[in-house]
């Protein structure tokens, strides 16, 4: 009986090879998960950016229409309320005008209900044809 107890005590635990094999399997699984999710999150950032560009484009057009009706002149959500003659200019998310009722109508929150990412960094642009863009790659967004 004592010889069986001694033999059992000597055989307890894992060998170095078993630990190494388990560790290699875990490393492979982690690598697969990282590679799979990296592409997923990169695609998600691009989709988010596209949706935000569409929302800001719609809001800028609505702002321009409402401002033109209220003031009788073309106004855009930029620092000088005008589109650039050529190239791009930054969108001013705090741009505003006074409507017919004397109410101040701000680009945010009246025309766009949620500020997009990087709204305060000057990367949101509008060009001479009123096309909105972001000066970031989808991976940076």
N, C-alpha and C positions, 0 to 999 in steps of 0.2 A: 504494500500500500504506500509506503513512504517513497518508494522508487517512482511510482506513478505521479506523485505530487511534485517531486523534484523535476521529472521530465516535463511536466506541464508548465512549471515556472520558467524553465529555460526556453520554452517555445512561445511565450507570450510576446505581444507587440508585433510591429510590422518590420519587414526587412527594408533596407535602403532601396532596393530595386522596386518594391511595391509603392513606396512613397514617391519615388521618381516617376513611375508610370502614372500615378494618380495626378501628380503635379503637371505633367505634360498634357494629359487630357483636359485639365482645367484651363491651362494656358491656351490650348487650341480653341476651346469653347469661348473663352473671353475674346480672342482675336476674331472669331467669326461674328460674334455679337457686335463688336466695335465696328467692323467693316460694314456690316449690314445696316446699323443705325446711322453711321456717318452719311451715307447716301440719302437716307430717309430724311434726316434733319436738314441737310443741304437743300433738298427739294422743297421741304416745308418752308424754309426761309424765302426761297424764290417765289413760292405761291403767295406767301404773306405780303411780300413786296409788291407783287402784281395787283393784289386786291387793294392794298393801300393806295397805289398809284391810281387805280380806277376810282376809288372813293374821293381822293383829292381832286382828280380831274372833274368829276361830277359836281363836287362842291364849288370848285373855281368857276365853272360855267354857270351854276345857279347864282353864285355871288355876283358875277358880271351882269347877268340878266336882271336881277333884282336891283342892283345899284344903278344900272342904266335907266330902268323905269323910274326909280325914285329921284335920281338926280338929273336925268336928261343927258347924261354924258357917259361915255364908256369908262368903267372903273373895274380894275382887277385887284386881286389880293396880293399886291406887291407894295414895296415901300413908297413908291410914288404914284400908285393906283393906275399905272399904265403898263402895257406890254413893252418889252424892249424893241427898238427898231430892227435889231437883228441879234442872233445869239440867244442867251438865256439870262434870266434874272431870278433872284431868290423869291420864294413865296413868303409872304408875311402872314403868319397864322393869326396875328392880332390886328390885321387890317379891318377897318370898319367904315361905315357910312351911316348917314341919318336918313331914315325912310320918310314917307309922306306923313306919318303920324308923329314924327318927332322922336321916334325910337331909334337908339343906336343899334345897328345890326353889325355884329362882328363875324368875321369869317369863322372863327371858333368861338363859341359853340353853336351859332345859329345855322351855319351851312355845313359844317362838318362836326359831328357829335363826339368824335374820338380823335385825339391827336395821334398821328402816325409816329412810328419810331423815328428817331433822329430829327424831329420837327424843328428843334432849336439849334441845329448845327449848320444851317445854310446849305444843306445838300438837296433840298426840295426846290426844283427849278420849274419855271414856266418860260416857254420860248415865244417868239414873235407871232407864232400862229396859234397861241394859247394851248399848246401841248405840254402837259405836265410830265416831268421825269424826276428820277432820283440819281444823284451823282455818286452812287455806290454800286458795287457788284452784289448779286444775290447772296454770296457767301459772307459779305461784310454786313449785310442787313440783318 
